[in-house]
């Protein structure tokens, strides 16, 4: 598995596949073809179908600027390998300098067709939870110590930056009001949720309200093109920070405790990315929100110093009950139902933790198994339900831009 730096990426929303990935690709190609004075970019699959709503064209133009470019949305041609595909043509005058095919594979990661993933080195020797659990049990270490062993102390400095960005996205989201861009006239609600105390508020209601307000805050920042952390994607970026922020405040925890939890949640996300997918275009929303919920549940398991088996169960429960979740963003925007889903998944992560606390000794399903099932389920979803904005809510909810 790769470094957690490849999973937790700091970047601009609203989509890791549609903005962070293309931005990274354009920066590479702009340097590779420094003599080019014109680029033509053809978007296929989900990039073509929801690129306008996700701001793919905007991020490409801004990244290539001042070099001129033409962007073509090819909504009909099939994709040969991945549903987030780009063909990039670099020109100098009328001369074609080169053509590159790039895949945006989720979480801000990209692959070049003729180069593959060999440039990104694997850091971890284990590729399943059972292997990691056996290794940790043999050495009597926790998962965050496993991360330290293979990535060194410097990874915790990076995770410190990740946590600062997550906290900042919550703070900014809670202090920003107004309408999100894109034409849906979606009103920001994070501040309202944070301030609007229920008339008869119980402790449980308060917990739900605050956790949801934090999830809304980050997700609204993402939808507005703000800076967030992929956890594991932009579309699911509100789940992990919302639960960690809530429990940090509730239990007066220092940042080092949170960073260790982020390391543990990162391993959960890495396993999903390695053995299945974190791309909504490839496997539906279960791959994004489901993965984020698993990461949050696993991170909470570390925060409460639970055992390896309990952490595994929490992550498994979180994913199992997102199986089959479709990706149907209205208008191709990461707003409806995406923002609410972040809040619901955050609460579900807390529930998964509670179940793991009580029921671990009776569980039947392993985390490795549920990852495999998620991937197969995602591949069997009709393409209309895999981030094409052509099925589900996106099909039936009509609006005018």
FIFIDO-633614 format. One record per residue: chain; x, y, z of N, C-alpha, C in turn. Coordinates in pm, whole numbers, m for minus. Example, Ala and Ser with C-alpha at 12.3 -4.5 7.8 and 13.67 -1.06 7.14 Angstrom:
2
  ch     n.X     n.Y     n.Z    ca.X    ca.Y    ca.Z     c.X     c.Y     c.Z
   A    1319    m569     780    1230    m450     780    1320    m330     780
   A    1285    m225     708    1367    m106     714    1290       3     787
//
This chain:
401
  ch     n.X     n.Y     n.Z    ca.X    ca.Y    ca.Z     c.X     c.Y     c.Z
   A      85    m119       0       0       0       0      88     124       0
   A      31     232     m52     105     357     m64     102     436      67
   A     179     542      70     184     631     185      48     695     212
   A      24     728     338     m98     800     373    m102     938     309
   A      11     987     263      14    1115     191     m65    1107      61
   A     m74     985       6    m148     966    m118    m298     954     m93
   A    m337     934      32    m478     921      67    m534    1054     118
   A    m466    1111     216    m506    1241     271    m437    1350     189
   A    m511    1412     100    m456    1518      16    m526    1650      49
   A    m448    1754      63    m503    1887      85    m520    1954     m51
   A    m643    1996     m81    m669    2056    m212    m805    2122    m217
   A    m836    2173    m334    m962    2245    m354   m1072    2153    m403
   A   m1192    2173    m349   m1307    2098    m393   m1357    2147    m527
   A   m1466    2088    m575   m1556    2001    m499   m1537    1851    m521
   A   m1438    1809    m599   m1428    1666    m627   m1283    1626    m646
   A   m1239    1525    m571   m1102    1478    m586   m1079    1420    m725
   A   m1178    1351    m780   m1165    1294    m914   m1176    1399   m1022
   A   m1259    1501    m997   m1291    1598   m1102   m1212    1728   m1092
   A   m1154    1758    m976   m1075    1881    m965    m931    1854    m921
   A    m911    1784    m810    m774    1761    m762    m695    1674    m860
   A    m757    1565    m909    m690    1478   m1006    m654    1550   m1135
   A    m751    1614   m1202    m719    1689   m1324    m619    1802   m1301
   A    m628    1870   m1187    m531    1975   m1156    m390    1917   m1151
   A    m374    1803   m1086    m244    1738   m1077    m195    1698   m1216
   A    m285    1641   m1297    m247    1599   m1432    m204    1717   m1518
   A    m279    1827   m1511    m245    1944   m1592    m112    2006   m1550
   A     m82    2006   m1423      47    2058   m1377     162    1975   m1433
   A     145    1843   m1434     249    1755   m1488     266    1779   m1637
   A     155    1786   m1710     162    1800   m1856     208    1939   m1899
   A     173    2039   m1819     218    2175   m1850     371    2181   m1843
   A     431    2112   m1748     576    2108   m1737     638    2015   m1842
   A     570    1904   m1869     621    1807   m1967     624    1867   m2107
   A     525    1947   m2138     517    2013   m2270     527    2164   m2251
   A     638    2205   m2194     656    2347   m2162     654    2436   m2285
   A     690    2380   m2403     692    2459   m2525     554    2469   m2593
   A     454    2399   m2538     320    2401   m2599     256    2539   m2583
   A     185    2581   m2686     110    2707   m2678     m40    2684   m2684
   A     m80    2555   m2691    m222    2523   m2694    m243    2378   m2651
   A    m344    2354   m2569    m382    2219   m2528    m528    2193   m2567
   A    m554    2071   m2610    m692    2025   m2629    m715    1910   m2533
   A    m817    1922   m2451    m847    1818   m2351    m985    1761   m2380
   A    m992    1631   m2400   m1119    1563   m2423   m1153    1482   m2298
   A   m1268    1511   m2239   m1313    1443   m2118   m1413    1334   m2155
   A   m1399    1218   m2092   m1487    1105   m2118   m1554    1058   m1988
   A   m1656     975   m2002   m1721     912   m1888   m1777    1012   m1789
   A   m1752     986   m1661   m1805    1072   m1557   m1748    1213   m1564
   A   m1623    1226   m1610   m1564    1359   m1624   m1642    1443   m1725
   A   m1692    1378   m1829   m1771    1448   m1930   m1913    1475   m1881
   A   m1971    1376   m1815   m2111    1385   m1776   m2134    1481   m1660
   A   m2039    1490   m1568   m2057    1576   m1451   m1945    1678   m1434
   A   m1864    1694   m1538   m1751    1785   m1530   m1790    1930   m1509
   A   m1896    1975   m1575   m1939    2113   m1557   m1984    2139   m1414
   A   m2063    2048   m1360   m2111    2064   m1223   m2000    2058   m1120
   A   m1899    1978   m1149   m1787    1964   m1055   m1678    2068   m1076
   A   m1688    2146   m1182   m1587    2249   m1206   m1459    2198   m1270
   A   m1468    2085   m1342   m1349    2029   m1406   m1291    2124   m1510
   A   m1379    2184   m1590   m1332    2278   m1692   m1264    2400   m1630
   A   m1319    2447   m1519   m1261    2564   m1451   m1121    2534   m1401
   A   m1105    2420   m1333    m974    2389   m1275    m870    2363   m1383
   A    m912    2304   m1496    m818    2279   m1606    m770    2412   m1665
   A    m864    2502   m1691    m827    2631   m1749    m735    2710   m1655
   A    m769    2711   m1526    m689    2786   m1430    m548    2727   m1417
   A    m537    2595   m1423    m407    2531   m1406    m318    2552   m1529
   A    m377    2545   m1648    m299    2561   m1771    m270    2707   m1804
   A    m344    2799   m1745    m327    2942   m1774    m182    2985   m1750
   A    m124    3069   m1837    m190    3145   m1945    m197    3073   m2078
   A    m152    2946   m2083    m161    2871   m2208    m308    2846   m2242
   A    m344    2871   m2367    m482    2852   m2409    m516    2704   m2420
   A    m644    2674   m2401    m687    2534   m2412    m831    2526   m2461
   A    m862    2412   m2520    m998    2378   m2561   m1041    2255   m2484
   A   m1160    2256   m2428   m1210    2143   m2351   m1332    2086   m2420
   A   m1329    1957   m2448   m1439    1888   m2516   m1500    1787   m2420
   A   m1632    1790   m2405   m1704    1695   m2321   m1763    1586   m2410
   A   m1696    1473   m2417   m1741    1360   m2499   m1826    1268   m2411
   A   m1958    1282   m2422   m2049    1208   m2336   m2093    1073   m2393
   A   m2042    1038   m2509   m2091     916   m2576   m1985     807   m2590
   A   m1862     845   m2615   m1758     743   m2637   m1731     663   m2510
   A   m1713     532   m2522   m1686     450   m2403   m1545     474   m2350
   A   m1527     445   m2220   m1395     455   m2158   m1327     318   m2163
   A   m1199     316   m2195   m1131     188   m2215   m1085     122   m2085
   A   m1070     204   m1979   m1014     147   m1855   m1086     198   m1731
   A   m1107     329   m1721   m1165     388   m1602   m1265     496   m1644
   A   m1376     510   m1570   m1479     607   m1609   m1440     753   m1593
   A   m1325     781   m1535   m1273     919   m1532   m1150     926   m1621
   A   m1173     949   m1749   m1066     944   m1849   m1050    1078   m1920
   A    m925    1117   m1943    m895    1239   m2019    m793    1207   m2127
   A    m817    1258   m2248    m716    1260   m2353    m664    1403   m2364
   A    m535    1420   m2357    m474    1553   m2361    m382    1562   m2482
   A    m406    1663   m2567    m324    1687   m2685    m248    1818   m2665
   A    m117    1814   m2683     m34    1934   m2668      15    1979   m2805
   A      m5    2106   m2835      32    2160   m2966     129    2277   m2951
   A     213    2291   m3051     289    2414   m3072     257    2459   m3213
   A     175    2563   m3221     121    2601   m3351      31    2490   m3401
   A      55    2443   m3523     m23    2333   m3579      43    2197   m3557
   A     156    2197   m3490     230    2072   m3468     188    2004   m3339
   A     149    1877   m3349     113    1798   m3231     241    1751   m3162
   A     264    1800   m3043     383    1762   m2967     366    1626   m2900
   A     244    1594   m2864     221    1467   m2797      77    1451   m2750
   A      38    1327   m2730     m95    1295   m2677     m77    1206   m2555
   A    m153    1237   m2449    m147    1158   m2325    m289    1121   m2283
   A    m305     999   m2236    m432     956   m2176    m412     943   m2026
   A    m497    1011   m1951    m483    1015   m1805    m612     968   m1742
   A    m600     888   m1636    m716     842   m1560    m713     905   m1421
   A    m824     965   m1381    m837    1020   m1246    m910     915   m1163
   A    m833     842   m1082    m884     717   m1025    m945     730    m886
   A    m959     855    m837   m1023     874    m707    m927     924    m602
   A    m977    1008    m514    m896    1059    m406    m785    1152    m450
   A    m794    1203    m573    m690    1291    m625    m576    1217    m693
   A    m581    1085    m695    m475    1006    m760    m500     996    m910
   A    m392     991    m987    m403     978   m1132    m310     869   m1183
   A    m343     816   m1300    m257     721   m1371    m244     768   m1515
   A    m123     761   m1568    m101     784   m1710    m104     649   m1780
   A    m177     641   m1890    m199     514   m1958     m70     440   m1989
   A      30     511   m2037     153     446   m2080     258     435   m1970
   A     222     481   m1849     320     479   m1741     275     395   m1622
   A     144     381   m1602      93     305   m1490     121     372   m1358
   A     122     294   m1252     136     349   m1117     275     326   m1058
   A     372     289   m1146     502     250   m1092     577     366   m1026
   A     539     489   m1058     609     602   m1000     572     626    m854
   A     462     569    m809     420     584    m670     460     458    m595
   A     558     471    m509     615     354    m442     525     305    m329
   A     514     174    m316     443     115    m203     528     131     m77
   A     464     170      31     531     190     160     508      71     252
   A     387      19     248     348     m88     340     355    m224     271
   A     409    m325     338     421    m458     278     293    m542     287
   A     195    m496     366      74    m575     387     m44    m513     313
   A    m133    m599     263    m244    m551     180    m381    m600     227
   A    m389    m646     350    m519    m687     405    m519    m657     554
   A    m638    m643     610    m646    m614     753    m594    m731     835
   A    m623    m853     791    m580    m969     868    m427    m976     875
   A    m360    m938     766    m213    m937     767    m161    m830     864
   A    m223    m713     859    m181    m604     947    m207    m640    1093
   A    m324    m697    1119    m360    m734    1257    m263    m838    1312
   A    m226    m936    1232    m131   m1038    1277       5    m975    1306
   A      47    m886    1219     176    m820    1236     176    m736    1365
   A      68    m661    1385      59    m576    1505      51    m658    1632
   A     m25    m767    1625     m38    m852    1743      95    m918    1779
   A     169    m960    1676     299   m1024    1700     398    m927    1765
   A     394    m802    1725     487    m702    1777     429    m623    1895
   A     302    m653    1928     233    m584    2038     232    m432    2016
   A     191    m392    1899     182    m251    1866      41    m217    1816
   A       7     m88    1820    m120     m42    1768    m103       0    1622
   A    m214      27    1554    m206      57    1411    m128     186    1385
   A    m143     286    1471     m67     410    1449      83     385    1463
   A     121     288    1548     262     253    1560     310     176    1437
   A     220     100    1378     248      32    1252     276     136    1143
   A     197     243    1140     219     352    1045     356     415    1068
   A     388     439    1192     517     500    1227     633     413    1181
   A     618     283    1197     727     191    1162     762     199    1014
   A     661     216     927     686     213     784     695     351     719
   A     647     453     788     653     588     730     742     684     808
   A     784     644     927     871     730    1006     794     840    1078
   A     863     910    1165     798    1016    1244     746    1129    1159
   A     805    1149    1040     765    1263     957     621    1254     909
   A     564    1133     905     425    1122     861     332    1191     960
   A     371    1195    1087     285    1258    1187     289    1410    1175
   A     398    1463    1126     403    1606    1096     307    1638     983
   A     306    1551     880     213    1570     769      69    1557     816
   A      41    1457     899     m95    1439     951    m136    1556    1041
   A     m37    1620    1103     m66    1741    1179    m115    1852    1087
   A     m54    1865     970    m100    1963     871    m240    1927     821
   A    m262    1798     802    m394    1750     759    m501    1789     861
   A    m470    1767     989    m567    1798    1094    m592    1948    1103
   A    m489    2029    1088    m507    2174    1089    m598    2218     976
   A    m581    2159     859    m667    2192     746    m811    2149     772
   A    m828    2031     830    m962    1983     862   m1031    2076     961
   A    m959    2117    1065   m1016    2208    1164   m1050    2342    1101
   A    m963    2388    1014    m987    2517     950   m1109    2512     859
   A   m1129    2400     791   m1246    2388     704   m1375    2386     786
   A   m1370    2331     907   m1486    2336     996   m1510    2480    1041
   A   m1405    2546    1085   m1420    2685    1132   m1475    2776    1022
   A   m1419    2765     902   m1464    2849     793   m1607    2816     752
   A   m1639    2687     752   m1774    2646     715   m1879    2693     814
   A   m1842    2698     942   m1936    2742    1044   m1958    2893    1044
   A   m1867    2966     983   m1876    3112     984   m1912    3169     848
   A   m1950    3083     755   m1987    3128     621   m2133    3095     593
   A   m2205    3191     542   m2345    3169     505   m2364    3205     358
   A   m2485    3184     309   m2514    3220     170   m2550    3100      87
   A   m2546    3119     m44   m2587    3018    m141   m2466    2957    m210
   A   m2465    2825    m222   m2356    2757    m291   m2368    2776    m441
   A   m2258    2781    m514   m2264    2802    m658   m2315    2679    m732
   A   m2363    2699    m854   m2402    2586    m938   m2544    2588    m990
   A   m2630    2671    m931   m2766    2682    m984   m2873    2610    m906
   A   m2835    2530    m807   m2936    2460    m726   m2994    2551    m617
   A   m2929    2663    m593   m2969    2756    m486   m2968    2687    m349
   A   m2868    2601    m330   m2852    2531    m202   m2799    2628     m97
   A   m2871    2641      12   m2831    2732     118   m2735    2661     214
   A   m2629    2732     252   m2540    2678     355   m2615    2669     488
   A   m2603    2554     556   m2680    2531     678   m2593    2496     799
   A   m2462    2491     782   m2375    2451     893   m2389    2545    1012
   A   m2385    2674     989   m2396    2770    1098   m2531    2759    1169
   A   m2637    2740    1090   m2770    2724    1149   m2775    2602    1240
   A   m2721    2489    1194   m2721    2367    1276   m2640    2386    1404
   A   m2530    2456    1393   m2443    2476    1508   m2509    2563    1615
   A   m2579    2666    1572   m2635    2764    1665   m2777    2735    1710
   A   m2851    2658    1631   m2995    2642    1658   m3019    2530    1758
   A   m3011    2562    1882   m3034    2463    1988   m3180    2421    1989
   A   m3202    2288    2000   m3337    2234    2004   m3408    2280    2131
   A   m3539    2304    2122   m3615    2357    2235   m3610    2265    2357
   A   m3595    2135    2333   m3588    2039    2443   m3470    1946    2416
   A   m3350    2001    2411   m3234    1929    2361   m3173    1835    2465
   A   m3174    1706    2430   m3107    1607    2514   m2960    1603    2477
   A   m2883    1528    2555   m2740    1514    2525   m2719    1448    2389
   A   m2805    1349    2358   m2793    1279    2230   m2827    1371    2114
   A   m2932    1452    2132   m2970    1546    2027   m2859    1648    2003
   A   m2798    1694    2109   m2689    1791    2097   m2572    1728    2022
   A   m2539    1603    2055   m2431    1535    1985   m2460    1527    1836
   A   m2580    1484    1800   m2617    1473    1659   m2609    1608    1590
   A   m2658    1712    1656   m2660    1846    1596   m2519    1897    1571
   A   m2431    1882    1669   m2296    1934    1654   m2216    1854    1550
   A   m2226    1722    1556   m2156    1639    1458   m2203    1673    1317
   A   m2334    1686    1300   m2389    1720    1169   m2345    1860    1124
   A   m2339    1954    1218   m2298    2090    1180   m2154    2091    1131
   A   m2068    2009    1193   m1928    2003    1149   m1918    1935    1012
   A   m1997    1830     993   m1996    1761     863   m2048    1853     753
   A   m2155    1927     783   m2208    2023     686   m2104    2131     657
   A   m2035    2178     760   m1938    2286     742   m1830    2247     641
   A   m1771    2130     658   m1665    2086     568   m1721    2059     428
   A   m1834    1992     421   m1893    1958     292   m1936    2082     214
   A   m1984    2183     285   m2022    2307     219   m1898    2383     170
   A   m1791    2379     247   m1667    2438     200   m1621    2368      72
   A   m1631    2237      71   m1594    2161     m48   m1680    2200    m168
   A   m1811    2204    m148   m1903    2237    m257   m1879    2378    m310
   A   m1829    2464    m224   m1801    2601    m263   m1662    2621    m323
   A   m1588    2512    m344   m1455    2521    m402   m1347    2558    m304
   A   m1374    2542    m174   m1276    2574     m71   m1172    2466     m55
   A   m1075    2490      32    m967    2395      57   m1008    2297     166
   A    m997    2170     134   m1035    2062     227    m932    1950     217
   A    m956    1843     293    m870    1724     286    m951    1607     232
   A    m898    1537     136    m965    1416      87    m957    1310     197
   A   m1074    1260     237   m1076    1162     346   m1188    1060     324
   A   m1183     973     223   m1071     964     131   m1088    1048       4
   A   m1205    1111     m15   m1232    1191    m134   m1287    1327     m93
   A   m1301    1416    m191   m1363    1546    m163   m1510    1529    m127
   A   m1580    1446    m203   m1724    1430    m181   m1759    1373     m46
   A   m1663    1305      18   m1686    1245     150   m1598    1309     257
   A   m1554    1432     231   m1451    1494     316   m1500    1538     453
   A   m1632    1540     477   m1684    1591     603   m1696    1489     715
   A   m1687    1361     682   m1718    1256     779   m1610    1245     887
   A   m1486    1221     846   m1377    1201     942   m1354    1323    1030
   A   m1339    1445     974   m1313    1560    1062   m1426    1591    1158
   A   m1550    1566    1119   m1663    1601    1206   m1665    1517    1333
   A   m1641    1386    1322   m1645    1301    1442   m1523    1325    1530
   A   m1407    1348    1466   m1286    1371    1545   m1290    1506    1616
   A   m1344    1608    1550   m1356    1738    1614   m1453    1732    1732
   A   m1564    1662    1713   m1663    1652    1821   m1602    1587    1945
   A   m1533    1474    1926   m1479    1404    2043   m1355    1472    2099
   A   m1283    1545    2017   m1172    1622    2072   m1224    1728    2168
   A   m1330    1797    2128   m1389    1899    2214   m1457    1839    2335
   A   m1531    1732    2315   m1607    1670    2423   m1515    1615    2532
   A   m1405    1552    2491   m1317    1484    2587   m1186    1557    2611
   A   m1176    1681    2560   m1056    1764    2580    m928    1690    2541
   A    m926    1636    2420    m812    1559    2371    m713    1649    2300
   A    m584    1620    2314    m486    1700    2243    m474    1653    2098
   A    m407    1732    2016    m397    1703    1874    m321    1574    1846
   A    m228    1536    1933    m152    1413    1911    m243    1289    1914
   A    m342    1291    2000    m438    1180    2003    m516    1174    1871
   A    m553    1290    1820    m628    1295    1694    m542    1247    1578
   A    m416    1286    1579    m324    1247    1471    m305    1095    1468
   A    m297    1034    1584    m287     887    1589    m415     823    1533
   A    m529     884    1564    m656     834    1510    m660     849    1358
   A    m609     961    1307    m603     981    1162    m515     876    1096
   A    m406     838    1161    m319     734    1106    m393     601    1097
   A    m468     568    1201    m545     443    1200    m654     447    1095
   A    m729     557    1089    m832     570     986    m772     567     847
   A    m651     620     832    m585     619     702    m553     479     653
   A    m513     392     744    m487     252     706    m616     186     658
   A    m727     215     724    m857     162     680    m886     209     538
   A    m868     339     513    m892     392     379    m797     335     276
   A    m672     316     316    m573     260     224    m610     119     180
   A    m660      40     274    m700     m97     241    m814     m99     139
   A    m908      m6     155   m1020       3      60    m967      47     m77
   A    m881     148     m76    m825     199    m201    m745      92    m274
   A    m669      10    m197    m585     m93    m257    m667    m209    m312
   A    m767    m253    m237    m837    m377    m271    m973    m356    m337
   A   m1019    m233    m343   m1147    m203    m408   m1134     m69    m479
   A   m1206      31    m433   m1201     162    m497   m1259     266    m402
   A   m1208     390    m413   m1267     502    m341   m1329     601    m441
   A   m1351     555    m563   m1404     640    m669   m1554     619    m688
   A   m1631     727    m676   m1775     719    m698   m1808     686    m841
   A   m1722     726    m934   m1745     696   m1075   m1724     548   m1105
   A   m1644     482   m1022   m1615     341   m1044   m1707     249    m965
   A   m1741     287    m841   m1816     196    m754   m1933     261    m681
   A   m1975     379    m722   m2088     443    m656   m2049     512    m527
   A   m2148     567    m459   m2121     646    m339   m2075     559    m222
   A   m2102     429    m226   m2052     340    m122   m1900     347    m114
   A   m1836     373    m228   m1690     379    m232   m1637     509    m171
   A   m1720     612    m167   m1678     739    m110   m1730     755      33
   A   m1860     768      48   m1919     785     182   m1899     660     266
   A   m1916     543     207   m1896     419     283   m1753     408     334
   A   m1658     442     247   m1517     437     287   m1487     539     396
   A   m1543     660     382   m1522     764     483   m1579     722     617
   A   m1694     657     615   m1757     610     738   m1670     504     805
   A   m1614     414     726   m1523     312     780   m1399     376     840
   A   m1343     473     770   m1225     542     821   m1255     613     953
   A   m1371     679     958   m1409     750    1080   m1431     654    1196
   A   m1497     542    1169   m1522     443    1274   m1391     384    1325
   A   m1299     352    1232   m1169     301    1273   m1088     402    1351
   A   m1096     529    1308   m1025     635    1379   m1079     653    1520
   A   m1210     646    1534   m1271     656    1666   m1230     538    1754
   A   m1216     422    1691   m1170     304    1766   m1035     329    1829
   A    m945     393    1755    m815     428    1810    m827     536    1916
   A    m915     633    1892    m933     743    1988    m975     689    2124
   A   m1054     581    2124   m1100     520    2249   m1013     401    2290
   A    m899     386    2220    m801     282    2253    m863     143    2255
   A    m946     116    2157   m1007     m15    2144    m906    m114    2085
   A    m936    m243    2098    m849    m347    2045    m859    m358    1894
   A    m765    m431    1836    m761    m448    1690    m891    m506    1636
   A    m943    m606    1704   m1065    m671    1659   m1184    m574    1663
   A   m1189    m491    1766   m1297    m392    1777   m1285    m285    1669
   A   m1163    m241    1642   m1143    m143    1535   m1185    m201    1401
   A   m1148    m327    1377   m1188    m392    1253   m1340    m401    1243
   A   m1405    m439    1352   m1551    m454    1350   m1619    m321    1325
   A   m1571    m216    1389   m1630     m83    1368   m1621     m43    1221
   A   m1504     m64    1161   m1485     m29    1020   m1571    m116     929
   A   m1585    m242     964   m1666    m335     883   m1814    m299     887
   A   m1865    m274    1008   m2006    m236    1022   m2036    m109     943
   A   m1945     m13     952   m1964     114     883   m1976      96     732
   A   m1893      10     675   m1900     m14     531   m2017    m103     492
   A   m2040    m207     572   m2144    m304     538   m2279    m238     517
   A   m2308    m137     596   m2441     m76     589   m2445      46     496
   A   m2342      54     411   m2346     147     298   m2343      72     165
   A   m2338     m60     170   m2329    m139      47   m2444    m106     m47
   A   m2411     m83    m173   m2512     m54    m275   m2551      91    m285
   A   m2490     178    m204   m2527     319    m207   m2486     381    m341
   A   m2584     440    m408   m2561     495    m540   m2504     635    m535
   A   m2443     675    m646   m2388     810    m659   m2474     884    m762
   A   m2558     974    m715   m2654    1040    m805   m2663    1189    m776
   A   m2549    1261    m789   m2549    1403    m755   m2635    1484    m852
   A   m2728    1559    m799   m2816    1640    m883   m2734    1747    m955
   A   m2750    1750   m1086   m2678    1847   m1167   m2529    1824   m1172
   A   m2483    1708   m1125   m2340    1682   m1119   m2269    1762   m1012
   A   m2346    1825    m924   m2290    1907    m817   m2273    1825    m690
   A   m2171    1854    m613   m2148    1779    m488   m2225    1848    m375
   A   m2358    1850    m390   m2444    1920    m294   m2560    1834    m248
   A   m2648    1796    m338   m2763    1712    m305   m2748    1580    m379
   A   m2743    1467    m306   m2760    1448    m161   m2629    1445     m82
   A   m2519    1487    m144   m2385    1462     m91   m2360    1522      47
   A   m2405    1647      67   m2377    1715     193   m2446    1643     309
   A   m2574    1611     291   m2647    1540     396   m2586    1403     423
   A   m2540    1337     318   m2482    1203     334   m2359    1206     424
   A   m2280    1313     416   m2165    1326     505   m2210    1328     651
   A   m2316    1402     679   m2367    1411     816   m2422    1277     864
   A   m2500    1211     780   m2558    1081     816   m2448     978     840
   A   m2345     978     754   m2235     882     769   m2155     909     895
   A   m2141    1036     932   m2070    1068    1056   m2141    1009    1176
   A   m2273    1024    1181   m2350     966    1292   m2344     813    1288
   A   m2343     757    1166   m2336     611    1155   m2200     559    1202
   A   m2095     635    1181   m1963     594    1230   m1962     583    1381
   A   m2028     678    1448   m2038     673    1593   m2119     552    1637
   A   m2227     523    1566   m2308     405    1597   m2229     276    1576
   A   m2148     273    1469   m2066     154    1442   m1967     131    1555
   A   m1911     239    1606   m1818     228    1719   m1888     167    1840
   A   m2009     213    1868   m2083     161    1983   m2113      13    1968
   A   m2154     m29    1849   m2180    m171    1826   m2053    m253    1844
   A   m1941    m202    1794   m1815    m274    1808   m1776    m291    1953
   A   m1812    m196    2035   m1780    m202    2178   m1851    m318    2246
   A   m1972    m348    2195   m2054    m451    2260   m2050    m588    2191
   A   m2037    m591    2059   m2069    m714    1984   m1952    m778    1910
   A   m1831    m730    1931   m1717    m779    1853   m1701    m929    1863
   A   m1726    m987    1980   m1701   m1130    1999   m1799   m1218    1923
   A   m1907   m1160    1868   m2007   m1241    1797   m2010   m1212    1647
   A   m1917   m1130    1598   m1922   m1090    1457   m1885   m1206    1366
   A   m1937   m1204    1244   m1912   m1310    1146   m1836   m1260    1023
   A   m1847   m1131     993   m1794   m1075     869   m1665    m999     896
   A   m1562   m1027     818   m1434    m957     833   m1435    m829     751
   A   m1346    m736     784   m1335    m614     707   m1285    m644     566
   A   m1192    m736     553   m1142    m773     420   m1255    m826     332
   A   m1346    m903     391   m1458    m957     314   m1552    m847     265
   A   m1582    m751     353   m1677    m647     314   m1616    m555     209
   A   m1484    m537     210   m1419    m461     104   m1438    m531     m31
   A   m1418    m661     m32   m1435    m739    m155   m1579    m730    m205
   A   m1674    m740    m114   m1815    m732    m151   m1849    m594    m205
   A   m1795    m490    m142   m1822    m354    m189   m1776    m337    m332
   A   m1657    m387    m363   m1602    m371    m497   m1688    m444    m600
   A   m1727    m567    m569   m1811    m642    m661   m1946    m575    m678
   A   m2002    m525    m569   m2130    m455    m575   m2118    m331    m663
   A   m2012    m255    m644   m1992    m134    m723   m1979    m163    m871
   A   m1906    m267    m905   m1889    m303   m1046   m2020    m349   m1109
   A   m2111    m402   m1027   m2239    m449   m1077   m2347    m340   m1082
   A   m2318    m223   m1023   m2413    m113   m1032   m2424     m66   m1177
   A   m2545     m34   m1220   m2561      25   m1352   m2485     157   m1357
   A   m2432     191   m1473   m2351     312   m1486   m2427     437   m1447
   A   m2560     436   m1460   m2641     553   m1422   m2628     586   m1274
   A   m2587     488   m1196   m2578     507   m1051   m2434     517   m1002
   A   m2344     548   m1096   m2203     562   m1060   m2153     699   m1107
   A   m2197     803   m1041   m2151     941   m1061   m2165     990   m1204
   A   m2271     954   m1270   m2295    1008   m1404   m2400    1118   m1402
   A   m2467    1137   m1288   m2575    1235   m1275   m2687    1207   m1375
   A   m2706    1078   m1409   m2811    1043   m1504   m2913     946   m1445
   A   m2898     908   m1319   m2993     818   m1255   m3032     869   m1118
   A   m3127     800   m1054   m3166     832    m918   m3220     972    m902
   A   m3178    1039    m795   m3226    1175    m768   m3190    1270    m881
   A   m3073    1249    m941   m3029    1338   m1049   m3121    1329   m1170
   A   m3184    1215   m1188   m3274    1197   m1302   m3408    1264   m1278
   A   m3459    1257   m1157   m3598    1300   m1131   m3610    1442   m1078
   A   m3503    1493   m1016   m3512    1631    m965   m3472    1726   m1077
   A   m3564    1811   m1117   m3539    1902   m1228   m3521    2044   m1173
   A   m3423    2113   m1228   m3399    2251   m1187   m3346    2329   m1307
   A   m3348    2457   m1296   m3299    2543   m1404   m3179    2620   m1354
   A   m3067    2609   m1428   m2946    2680   m1389   m2965    2831   m1408
//
